[in-house]
Amino acid sequence: MFLSILDKIFRAMRIHMENWQIQKAKNRFSELLCKAQEAGPQTITRYGKAKAVLVSMKDYRKLMRKQDSLTEFFQKSPLKGVELDLNRKNERGREVEL
C-alpha cells in the first residue's frame, strides 16, 4: 500500500520510476543508486510486483518534511482576512412539476 501511495505522489510530481528486477538491482546497485539520484525514484520488483523504491536522500527528505496542519495552511493563506458573504438567501427555489 505504501508503494502505491509513493507511486501516486511521484506521478503527481511527474517523476517516472524505472522498474528493476531484484537480481538486476543487486548486480548493478551502483548504477541503480546513480539513477535514483539523477533520474528520480527507482522501483525494485520481485516476480513482477513492486516490492521497494529506492529514492535519493534529497527526495526522501522532501517526502518526510513536516507538513503544515490544515489550520496553519489557512492561517498562511493570502486570502486570510478576506470577508466572505456566507449568508444564504431565503428563497425556496423554483417550482417543479413532478
Secondary structure, 3 states (H helix, E strand, C coil): CHHHHHHHHHHHCCCCCEEEEHHHHHHCHHHHHHHHHHHCCEEEEECCEEEEEECCHHHHHHHHCCCCCHHHHHHCCCCCCCCCCCCCCCCCCCCCCC
